[in-house]
């Protein structure tokens, strides 16, 4: 597990620290929807290779996603949600719902 997820005492801060980063919430939701390959995630989220690789690695270190390599030729890597990742999806979906409502009523975002 990534050390930032361990050292925080407040559970809300722990959640925020796991989601902090470029597009992590979008990555989690795309994997939930079945987009499980690096190239497809990159295309769906419109993110660069290096940044996507960093975000995926951090999510894997935080035990939110699982990286699996298939012995196909060429080698294929797929990503799936762990049990914690599935639970975190519910939080992310609620955050999206709240954010959409906030944008409607505050039009500043």
C-alpha positions as CSV (number, residue, x, y, z in Angstrom):
1,X,0.0,0.0,0.0
2,X,1.2,3.5,-0.8
3,X,2.5,5.3,2.3
4,X,0.2,8.4,1.8
5,X,-2.8,6.2,2.3
6,X,-1.4,4.9,5.6
7,X,-0.2,7.9,7.5
8,X,-3.4,10.0,7.4
9,X,-5.6,9.6,10.5
10,X,-8.7,11.1,9.1
11,X,-10.7,8.7,6.9
12,X,-12.0,11.6,4.7
13,X,-8.4,12.8,4.1
14,X,-7.4,9.2,3.3
15,X,-10.1,9.1,0.6
16,X,-9.1,12.5,-0.8
17,X,-5.4,11.5,-0.9
18,X,-6.2,8.3,-2.9
19,X,-8.3,10.3,-5.4
20,X,-5.9,13.2,-5.6
21,X,-4.2,13.3,-8.9
22,X,-5.0,13.8,-12.6
23,X,-8.1,11.9,-13.7
24,X,-8.0,9.2,-11.0
25,X,-11.8,9.4,-10.5
26,X,-12.3,9.1,-14.2
27,X,-9.9,6.2,-14.4
28,X,-11.8,4.3,-11.7
29,X,-15.1,4.9,-13.3
30,X,-13.9,3.9,-16.8
31,X,-12.5,0.7,-15.4
32,X,-15.9,0.1,-13.7
33,X,-17.5,0.6,-17.1
34,X,-15.3,-2.1,-18.6
35,X,-12.5,0.0,-20.2
36,X,-9.7,-2.2,-18.9
37,X,-6.8,-1.7,-21.3
38,X,-4.2,1.1,-21.2
39,X,-4.7,2.3,-24.8
40,X,-8.5,2.4,-24.3
41,X,-8.2,4.3,-21.0
42,X,-5.8,6.8,-22.7
43,X,-8.3,7.3,-25.6
44,X,-11.4,7.5,-23.4
45,X,-9.9,10.0,-20.8
46,X,-7.7,11.9,-23.3
47,X,-4.6,11.7,-21.1
48,X,-0.9,11.2,-22.0
49,X,1.0,7.9,-21.7
50,X,3.3,9.0,-18.9
51,X,0.6,10.6,-16.8
52,X,-1.8,7.7,-17.2
53,X,1.0,5.2,-16.2
54,X,1.7,7.2,-13.1
55,X,-1.9,7.4,-12.0
56,X,-2.5,3.7,-12.7
57,X,0.6,2.8,-10.7
58,X,-0.6,4.9,-7.7
59,X,-4.0,3.4,-7.8
60,X,-2.4,-0.1,-7.9
61,X,-0.2,0.8,-4.9
62,X,-3.2,2.0,-3.0
63,X,-4.9,-1.4,-3.7
64,X,-7.8,0.3,-5.7
65,X,-7.0,-1.5,-9.0
66,X,-5.4,-4.7,-10.0
67,X,-2.9,-4.9,-12.9
68,X,-3.0,-8.2,-14.7
69,X,-0.6,-9.3,-17.5
70,X,-1.8,-11.9,-20.0
71,X,0.8,-14.0,-21.7
72,X,-0.6,-13.3,-25.2
73,X,1.6,-12.3,-28.0
74,X,1.9,-9.3,-27.8
75,X,1.7,-9.1,-24.1
76,X,-1.5,-7.5,-22.9
77,X,-2.1,-5.7,-19.6
78,X,-5.6,-5.3,-18.2
79,X,-6.8,-3.4,-15.1
80,X,-9.7,-4.3,-12.8
81,X,-11.1,-2.9,-9.6
82,X,-10.3,-4.5,-6.3
83,X,-13.0,-4.8,-3.6
84,X,-11.8,-1.5,-2.2
85,X,-11.9,0.0,-5.7
86,X,-15.5,-1.1,-6.2
87,X,-16.4,0.4,-2.8
88,X,-14.6,3.6,-3.8
89,X,-16.7,3.8,-7.0
90,X,-19.8,4.5,-4.9
91,X,-18.0,7.4,-3.3
92,X,-16.9,8.7,-6.7
93,X,-20.4,8.4,-8.1
94,X,-21.8,10.4,-5.2
95,X,-19.1,13.0,-5.7
96,X,-20.1,13.3,-9.3
97,X,-23.7,13.7,-8.4
98,X,-22.9,16.4,-5.9
99,X,-20.6,18.2,-8.4
100,X,-23.2,18.2,-11.1
101,X,-25.7,19.7,-8.6
102,X,-23.2,22.3,-7.5
103,X,-22.4,23.3,-11.0
104,X,-26.1,23.8,-11.8
105,X,-26.8,26.0,-8.8
106,X,-23.5,27.9,-8.7
107,X,-22.5,28.2,-12.3
108,X,-19.0,29.3,-11.2
109,X,-17.3,26.0,-12.1
